[in-house]
Amino acid sequence: MFGTLLLLNDISNNGQPIMSASAVHLEASSKTARFWNATIGKKAVMAVSGLVLFGFLVGHLAGNLGVFLGQKHFDDYAALLKSMPALLWGTRVTLLVMVGLHIWSAASLWSRNSSARRYQYVKKESIVSSYASRTMYMSGPILAAFIVYHLMHFTIGVGGTPFEEGHAYENLVKGFQVWFISAFYILSMGLLCMHLYHGIWSMTQTLGFSHPKYTPRIRTVSKLIAIALFLGFASIPVSVLAGIIKPVESSI
């Protein structure tokens, strides 16, 4: 009797079967699961999370370049950010989620590619792929380690250099005056921008922007963006080491 009522509930007045709400929910859940498990789904997650992280990177560089305007400007900028805890922590949580999704999608794709390759190459030749694309999986963990160190260094002072809360300009200068910290930063920015160069281009392919005429241009624009970001970030430690960005006691 119960089974008959369920059957009648899934039949419309004209005798055609209809889907119940539970069936629609199950189908939607099944489609979502297929999307997350599919290669294109993982690539889409990587592309969207990478786009969000790229936006943050541009904003972060814009704020950091304010150090060239002097101590007061940079300290005021840092104080402004701390005066908006909801925005600051909302951004941090969003970035944490995006980084997690980016790493998850990268690891999943790497695992899938490794499983699909039953036999190792006798001689591996990279004909079409760029150096940036071949080092994507290697640069990822290095960048993750750098980001953790960088945030701990300039946010809570765990980095081996003098740190004083509320003195962002002085903390930055003293940090980059240590040559091997600056070298590590510049190296990491180089890896990041190589990662970004391939990432921007591959993201456009994943999102469907592929055309014989425009694809080479997209690749060129990706390279120019990556170079510009690298020069922007690297200019800060280089300027500190060169004495262009001066310590507080020497800027008066």
C-alpha positions in Angstrom: 0.0 0.0 0.0 2.8 2.5 0.9 4.7 1.7 -2.2 1.5 2.3 -4.3 1.0 5.7 -2.7 4.6 6.6 -3.5 4.1 5.6 -7.1 0.9 7.6 -7.4 2.6 10.6 -5.8 5.2 10.5 -8.7 2.5 10.5 -11.5 0.9 13.7 -12.7 -2.8 14.1 -13.6 -2.2 13.3 -17.2 -0.5 10.0 -16.4 3.1 11.2 -17.0 5.6 10.5 -14.3 7.0 13.5 -12.4 10.0 13.7 -10.2 9.5 14.2 -6.5 11.4 16.8 -4.5 13.6 14.2 -3.0 14.4 12.8 -6.4 15.3 16.2 -7.7 17.6 16.8 -4.7 19.3 13.4 -5.3 19.8 14.2 -8.9 21.3 17.7 -8.1 23.6 16.1 -5.5 24.7 13.5 -8.0 25.5 16.2 -10.6 27.5 18.2 -8.0 29.4 15.1 -7.0 30.2 14.3 -10.6 31.4 17.9 -11.2 33.8 17.7 -8.2 35.1 14.4 -9.2 35.5 15.2 -12.9 38.8 16.6 -14.3 37.1 19.6 -15.7 35.5 20.3 -12.3 38.8 20.2 -10.5 40.3 22.5 -13.2 37.4 24.9 -12.8 38.0 25.0 -9.0 41.7 25.6 -9.6 40.9 28.4 -12.1 38.4 30.3 -9.9 40.4 30.0 -6.7 43.5 31.1 -8.7 41.6 34.1 -10.0 40.6 35.2 -6.4 44.2 34.7 -5.3 45.5 36.8 -8.2 43.1 39.6 -7.3 44.5 39.6 -3.8 48.0 39.6 -5.1 47.4 42.7 -7.1 45.8 44.5 -4.2 48.6 43.3 -1.8 51.3 44.7 -4.2 49.4 48.0 -4.5 49.4 48.4 -0.7 53.0 47.3 -0.3 54.3 49.8 -2.9 53.1 52.5 -0.5 56.3 51.9 1.4 58.0 54.1 -1.2 55.9 57.0 0.1 57.5 56.9 3.5 57.0 55.7 7.0 53.9 57.7 7.9 52.0 56.6 4.8 52.9 53.0 5.2 52.2 52.9 8.9 48.8 54.7 8.4 47.9 52.1 5.7 48.7 49.2 8.1 46.7 50.9 10.9 43.7 51.4 8.5 43.7 47.7 7.8 43.8 46.8 11.4 40.9 49.2 12.2 38.6 47.1 10.0 38.9 43.7 11.7 35.8 42.3 9.9 37.2 43.1 6.5 40.7 41.9 7.5 39.6 38.6 8.9 37.0 38.1 6.2 39.8 38.5 3.6 42.0 36.1 5.5 39.4 33.4 5.9 38.5 33.8 2.2 42.1 33.5 1.2 42.6 30.5 3.4 39.6 28.7 1.8 40.9 29.7 -1.7 44.4 28.4 -1.0 42.9 25.2 0.4 40.8 24.7 -2.7 43.7 25.5 -5.0 46.0 23.0 -3.3 43.2 20.3 -3.2 42.5 20.7 -6.9 46.2 20.7 -7.8 46.9 17.6 -5.7 43.8 15.8 -7.1 44.8 16.5 -10.7 48.4 15.4 -10.0 47.2 12.2 -8.4 44.8 11.5 -11.3 47.5 12.2 -13.9 50.0 9.9 -12.1 47.4 7.1 -11.8 46.5 7.4 -15.5 50.2 6.9 -16.5 50.8 3.2 -16.2 54.3 3.3 -17.5 57.0 5.8 -16.7 58.7 7.6 -19.6 62.0 6.0 -20.7 63.1 9.4 -21.9 61.0 12.4 -21.1 61.2 15.3 -23.5 59.2 18.5 -22.9 58.4 19.7 -26.4 55.4 22.1 -26.0 55.2 22.7 -22.2 57.0 25.7 -20.8 59.4 25.7 -17.9 56.7 27.4 -15.8 54.2 24.7 -16.5 56.7 21.9 -15.8 57.5 23.3 -12.3 53.9 24.1 -11.3 53.6 21.2 -8.8 57.2 21.8 -7.5 56.7 25.6 -7.0 53.4 25.1 -5.2 54.7 23.6 -1.9 57.7 26.1 -1.9 55.3 29.0 -2.2 53.0 27.6 0.5 56.0 27.4 2.9 57.0 31.0 1.9 53.5 32.4 2.5 53.4 30.8 6.0 56.8 32.3 6.8 56.1 35.7 5.3 52.8 36.1 7.2 54.4 35.0 10.5 57.3 37.3 9.9 55.5 40.5 9.2 52.3 39.9 11.0 53.3 38.4 14.4 57.1 38.9 14.3 58.1 35.2 14.1 60.9 35.6 11.6 64.2 36.2 13.4 64.3 40.0 12.9 63.3 42.8 15.2 59.5 43.3 15.3 57.3 45.9 17.1 53.5 45.9 16.9 52.1 48.9 15.0 55.4 49.8 13.3 54.9 48.2 9.9 57.4 50.4 8.0 60.2 49.7 10.5 59.4 46.0 10.7 59.6 45.7 6.9 62.9 47.6 6.6 64.6 45.6 9.3 63.3 42.4 7.9 64.6 43.0 4.4 67.9 44.4 5.6 68.9 40.7 6.2 70.2 39.8 2.8 69.2 36.1 2.9 65.6 36.9 3.8 65.5 39.3 0.9 67.0 36.7 -1.4 64.4 34.1 -0.2 61.6 36.6 -0.9 62.9 37.5 -4.3 63.3 33.8 -5.2 59.8 33.0 -4.0 58.4 35.9 -6.0 60.1 34.6 -9.0 58.5 31.2 -8.5 55.2 32.8 -7.8 55.3 34.8 -11.0 56.3 31.7 -13.1 53.4 29.9 -11.4 51.2 32.9 -12.2 52.3 33.1 -15.8 51.2 29.5 -16.6 48.2 29.8 -14.3 46.7 32.8 -16.0 47.1 31.3 -19.4 45.8 27.8 -18.4 42.9 29.5 -16.5 41.7 31.1 -19.7 41.8 27.7 -21.5 39.8 26.1 -18.7 37.2 28.8 -18.8 36.8 28.4 -22.5 38.7 31.4 -23.9 40.6 29.5 -26.5 41.1 30.7 -30.1 44.0 30.3 -32.6 44.2 34.0 -33.0 43.9 35.2 -29.4 45.6 32.4 -27.5 49.2 33.6 -28.3 48.2 37.1 -27.3 46.8 35.8 -24.0 50.0 34.0 -23.4 52.0 37.2 -24.0 49.7 39.2 -21.7 50.1 36.5 -19.0 53.9 36.8 -19.3 53.8 40.6 -19.1 51.5 40.6 -16.0 53.8 38.1 -14.3 56.9 40.1 -15.1 55.3 43.3 -13.9 54.2 41.7 -10.6 57.7 40.3 -10.1 59.4 43.6 -10.6 56.9 45.3 -8.3 57.4 42.8 -5.4 61.2 42.5 -5.9 61.7 46.2 -6.0 60.9 46.5 -2.3 63.7 44.3 -0.8 66.1 45.5 -3.5 65.4 49.1 -2.5 65.9 48.3 1.1 69.2 46.6 0.5 70.3 49.5 -1.8 69.3 52.1 0.8 66.6 53.7 -1.3 64.0 52.7 1.3 65.8 54.0 4.5 65.5 52.9 8.1 63.5 55.1 10.4 66.5 56.6 12.1 68.0 57.6 8.7 64.9 59.0 7.1 64.7 62.1 9.3 
